[in-house]
Amino acid sequence: LTGVCTALDNVEARLYVDQKCLFYRLPMLESGTLGTKGNTQVVVPHLTENYGATRDPPEKSIPVCTLKNFPNQIQHTLQWARDYFAGIFTQNAEDVNSYLSAPDFAKKLEAQQNTKMDTLKSIQSTLVDDRPRSFEDCVVWSRLKFEELFANQIHQLLHNFPEDQVTSNGTKFWSGSKRCPKPLAFDINAVCEDAGMRNHFDFIVAAANLRASMYGIKGRTDEEYFVNVLKNVMVPDFTPKEGVKISANDAETESDPNPVDNADNEADEILKTLPKPSELAGFKLNPIEFDKDIDEHMRFVTACSNLRAMNYSIPTEDNHRSRAIAGKIIPAIATTTALVTGLICLELYKIVGSPRKELKADAYKNAFVNLATPFITLSEPMPPAKTKAVIKGKEWEWTAWDSIDVNKGDITLAELMEYFKTEYNLEISMLSHGVSILYSFFANKKKVEERMPMPMSKIITGITKKDFPPNQLFIILELIANDLETDEEVEIPYVKFRFR
């Protein structure tokens, strides 16, 4: 490859390609559209900053109290449904698997004081109290969840904040963006007016099948079966709980301290009731990651969102529209795509069409367009940020495009340290690969002595317990080093170590 022209649809993929282009010092032509908006960015080694050098500000999040108790838009209910999906079908399964497989689970739990009780209660519920033995159990569970989410929680909210509640300054509590909710009564044949969806039935079918999939139980979707099972489900009557604190706004949510009284004792009691991992050898749950392109996932999220929307008198949406909102899909517009393609091709001509002429940064242009305004602007790419380092008395200004290349083969740790002393007049005080520390001045002396005569690749595979792919030629090393004469720390780029 002599360069990369991307056509990617997410930031993570762009950052991955950007890192590869940095490593191999290749130009990258990056572009993207968002409805009527579009942008292009040209990345040239040593001349411009790389794609990952600047980041967009994070998206504005929905306040927690709005999601939990006071939604007023379908976007709020869809986000709540997605969060609930992740908690009940992903996180709960992962917590159980962690409990069954991690020998030091209790120790890890101690480091998570804020979420310890929630984690243990979810494990107890998922592994013991509500563990299904058949698909019928999954249907019963989904019916009870319907009652809990769309009837009981609303009853409790209205118990805490009655419809005629007045705030301290005399205004109605349920006013403005706070919509007064109403509980739902389960009806398998109910159809919502706005979207024409059978949300009650869809929720039961999707929830039961996802639950079954999590436990490795075969599911089914025939309506007659569900009607027969649901007839016999005993749903307990709602009794309001006293002393339940519900935050009226985000300020109250943040100021609420987590109750820690007797939490350790309660946690110990729950741990005692859980079956020992050895008793469930081989048992494992299947965590389900939400995917907007899987119909079963969207059926659950859409039904869950619409039922909550009906609680708060918010217009419901069909599966197609819910998929677009939940997946944050903005339809592509042909004119924007054509304009962005043309703009990025102009930069491509500059890179591939002028090999005999070395272009300066002002020859390249980044573009930002919005056809709706209409607005278009071209700007020169920013140069890469420079870092100063003094090596052997000489000043070196390096950027993200630079690295220290070591092409000495798979040398030992002692040889690598000696190489930096003779070549760069630097003494390595810490050396790492990813999250693994290979050497540090404060490490156990016996361990350091063992590693000194070992080849670098052997040290890394010994720590990570993973072999290198046969086609991998380089290892990336990060190090902290001091000048041998001044003993001052010298900031240097990463080391590109060729071991094959």
PyMOL commands that set and color helices and strands:
alter all, ss='L'
color gray80, all
select helices_A, chain A and resi 11-24+51-53+64-68+74-101+105-110+116-129+135-160+199-215+223-231+250-255+263-273+277-280+295-311+319-326+334-352+361-363+413-424+445-451+456-464
alter helices_A, ss='H'
color red, helices_A
select strands_A, chain A and resi 4-5+28-34+37-43+366-370+375-379+387-391+394-398+404-406+426-433+436-440+474-483+489-490+495-498
alter strands_A, ss='S'
color yellow, strands_A
deselect
rebuild
show_as cartoon
